[in-house]
Amino acid sequence: MRPVALALAITFPLGLAVSASQAVAQDYPKLKPGQWESTTVSSAGPGAPQNKITMCTDDSVQKQMLSMGEGMRREMCSKAETRREGSKYIDDSVCKIGAGTMTSHSVMTVDGDAAYKTVVKATYDPPFMGMTESTTTIEGRNVGPCRDGLVPGDIVTATGQKLNLKSMANLPHAMPPATPPSKVK
């Protein structure tokens, strides 16, 4: 997986759902700038751990994620349909993952500009990493202004690795070195 794709996959639902079509992207929810915390729970296997991510975002980071998500969809997906129904953004996609195909249905529900919940149900043909299907739930919330030395674009993964989305966009084929966070909460 390319570093940019990895960054999108580990961030909040904008990583999964930002890849809305250009028409929907203009109507996509604008999330509050600042520090976001998200928790991802997957049915990937028995006892799959929760994955917590912290990200500092602003308008430019959100625009970059939308653009990167759209590029990934054009590159990987033969079907990518997104529609809005009130506070919900519903996406149906068929995408190539390696030699296989992933068919997914996701629903992102936004609560104003400060919280969201996304549920992604996917099937894999052939099985992907032993899975024929999965359900992933991602919940995120804004916890205030960026702190702990984070700047817009910074992502702190569940393992404590710190990446910067803005830097990664300039390095499409190289993973930047990971740095430990300083008491990210």
C-alpha positions as CSV (number, residue, x, y, z in Angstrom):
1,M,0.0,0.0,0.0
2,R,1.3,3.4,-0.9
3,P,2.2,5.7,2.1
4,V,-0.5,8.2,1.2
5,A,-3.1,5.3,1.1
6,L,-1.8,4.1,4.4
7,A,-2.2,7.5,5.9
8,L,-5.8,7.8,4.7
9,A,-6.6,4.3,5.9
10,I,-5.4,5.0,9.4
11,T,-7.1,8.4,9.9
12,F,-10.7,9.1,10.7
13,P,-13.5,8.3,8.3
14,L,-12.5,10.9,5.9
15,G,-9.8,8.3,5.1
16,L,-12.5,5.8,4.2
17,A,-15.3,8.1,3.1
18,V,-13.6,11.2,1.8
19,S,-13.2,9.7,-1.6
20,A,-16.7,11.0,-2.4
21,S,-17.3,11.9,-6.0
22,Q,-16.5,15.5,-7.0
23,A,-20.1,16.5,-7.0
24,V,-20.6,15.2,-3.4
25,A,-17.2,16.5,-2.3
26,Q,-18.5,20.0,-2.7
27,D,-21.3,19.1,-0.3
28,Y,-19.1,17.0,2.0
29,P,-19.3,17.9,5.7
30,K,-16.7,20.4,6.8
31,L,-15.3,19.2,10.1
32,K,-14.2,21.5,12.8
33,P,-10.4,22.4,12.7
34,G,-8.4,21.1,15.6
35,Q,-7.4,17.9,17.2
36,W,-9.5,14.8,16.4
37,E,-9.5,11.4,18.1
38,S,-10.9,8.4,16.3
39,T,-11.5,4.8,17.4
40,T,-11.7,2.0,14.8
41,V,-13.2,-1.3,15.6
42,S,-13.0,-4.1,13.0
43,S,-14.5,-7.5,12.7
44,A,-11.3,-8.6,11.1
45,G,-10.9,-11.4,13.6
46,P,-11.6,-12.7,17.0
47,G,-10.4,-10.2,19.6
48,A,-9.5,-7.6,17.1
49,P,-8.2,-4.6,19.1
50,Q,-9.6,-1.1,18.9
51,N,-7.3,1.2,17.0
52,K,-7.1,4.8,18.3
53,I,-5.7,7.6,16.1
54,T,-5.1,11.3,16.9
55,M,-5.0,13.9,14.1
56,C,-4.5,17.6,13.9
57,T,-6.6,19.0,11.0
58,D,-7.5,22.3,9.3
59,D,-9.3,23.3,6.1
60,S,-6.2,22.7,4.0
61,V,-5.8,19.1,5.4
62,Q,-9.4,18.3,4.7
63,K,-9.1,19.5,1.2
64,Q,-5.9,17.5,0.7
65,M,-7.6,14.4,2.0
66,L,-10.6,14.8,-0.3
67,S,-8.3,15.2,-3.2
68,M,-6.1,12.2,-2.3
69,G,-9.2,10.1,-1.7
70,E,-10.7,11.0,-5.0
71,G,-7.4,10.1,-6.7
72,M,-7.2,6.8,-5.0
73,R,-10.8,6.0,-6.0
74,R,-10.1,6.8,-9.7
75,E,-7.1,4.6,-9.5
76,M,-8.5,1.6,-7.7
77,C,-12.3,1.6,-8.0
78,S,-14.6,0.6,-10.9
79,K,-17.7,1.8,-9.0
80,A,-17.8,4.7,-6.6
81,E,-21.2,6.1,-5.8
82,T,-21.8,8.5,-2.9
83,R,-25.0,10.2,-2.0
84,R,-26.2,12.3,0.9
85,E,-29.4,11.7,2.9
86,G,-29.7,14.3,5.6
87,S,-26.8,13.9,8.0
88,K,-25.7,10.6,6.4
89,Y,-23.3,10.1,3.5
90,I,-23.8,6.7,1.9
91,D,-21.1,5.1,-0.3
92,D,-21.2,2.0,-2.5
93,S,-17.9,1.0,-4.1
94,V,-16.2,-1.8,-5.9
95,C,-12.4,-1.5,-5.7
96,K,-9.3,-3.6,-6.5
97,I,-7.1,-4.6,-3.6
98,G,-4.1,-6.5,-4.9
99,A,-5.4,-9.2,-7.2
100,G,-8.8,-9.2,-5.5
101,T,-11.9,-7.1,-5.4
102,M,-13.5,-5.4,-2.4
103,T,-17.2,-4.5,-2.6
104,S,-18.2,-2.1,0.2
105,H,-21.2,-0.2,1.6
106,S,-20.5,2.6,4.1
107,V,-22.7,5.0,6.0
108,M,-21.1,8.1,7.6
109,T,-23.3,9.9,10.0
110,V,-22.1,13.4,11.1
111,D,-23.1,15.2,14.2
112,G,-22.6,18.9,13.4
113,D,-18.9,19.6,12.7
114,A,-17.5,18.0,15.8
115,A,-18.3,14.2,15.6
116,Y,-19.0,11.4,13.2
117,K,-19.6,7.7,13.0
118,T,-18.9,5.5,9.9
119,V,-19.8,1.9,9.5
120,V,-18.2,0.1,6.5
121,K,-19.4,-3.4,5.5
122,A,-17.2,-5.1,2.9
123,T,-16.9,-8.4,1.1
124,Y,-13.7,-9.7,-0.6
125,D,-13.3,-11.9,-3.6
126,P,-11.1,-13.8,-3.3
127,P,-10.7,-13.6,0.5
128,F,-8.4,-10.8,1.7
129,M,-6.0,-11.8,4.5
130,G,-8.3,-14.8,5.2
131,M,-11.5,-12.6,5.3
132,T,-14.5,-13.0,3.0
133,E,-16.3,-10.1,4.8
134,S,-15.7,-7.5,7.4
135,T,-17.5,-4.7,9.3
136,T,-15.5,-1.7,10.4
137,T,-16.8,1.1,12.7
138,I,-15.0,4.3,13.1
139,E,-16.1,7.0,15.6
140,G,-14.4,10.4,15.8
141,R,-14.7,13.6,17.7
142,N,-13.1,16.9,17.9
143,V,-11.4,17.4,21.3
144,G,-10.4,21.0,20.9
145,P,-7.5,22.9,19.4
146,C,-4.4,21.0,18.3
147,R,-2.0,20.4,21.2
148,D,0.9,18.2,22.3
149,G,3.1,19.8,19.6
150,L,0.8,18.6,16.7
151,V,0.4,20.8,13.7
152,P,-2.1,20.5,10.9
153,G,-1.6,17.2,9.0
154,D,0.0,15.4,11.9
155,I,-1.3,11.9,12.6
156,V,-0.4,9.8,15.6
157,T,-1.1,6.1,15.1
158,A,-2.2,3.6,17.7
159,T,1.4,2.5,17.9
160,G,2.6,6.0,18.6
161,Q,4.1,6.7,15.2
162,K,3.8,10.3,14.1
163,L,3.3,11.0,10.4
164,N,2.5,14.2,8.6
165,L,-0.1,13.9,5.8
166,K,1.2,17.1,4.1
167,S,4.7,15.8,4.0
168,M,3.6,12.4,2.7
169,A,1.8,14.0,-0.2
170,N,5.2,15.2,-1.5
171,L,6.7,11.7,-1.1
172,P,4.4,9.4,-2.9
173,H,6.7,6.3,-2.9
174,A,8.5,6.7,0.4
175,M,7.4,6.3,4.0
176,P,8.6,9.2,6.2
177,P,10.4,8.1,9.4
178,A,8.1,7.6,12.3
179,T,8.7,9.7,15.4
180,P,7.2,9.0,18.8
181,P,4.5,11.3,20.1
182,S,4.9,13.5,23.1
183,K,2.1,12.7,25.4
184,V,-0.7,12.7,22.8
185,K,-4.1,12.4,24.5
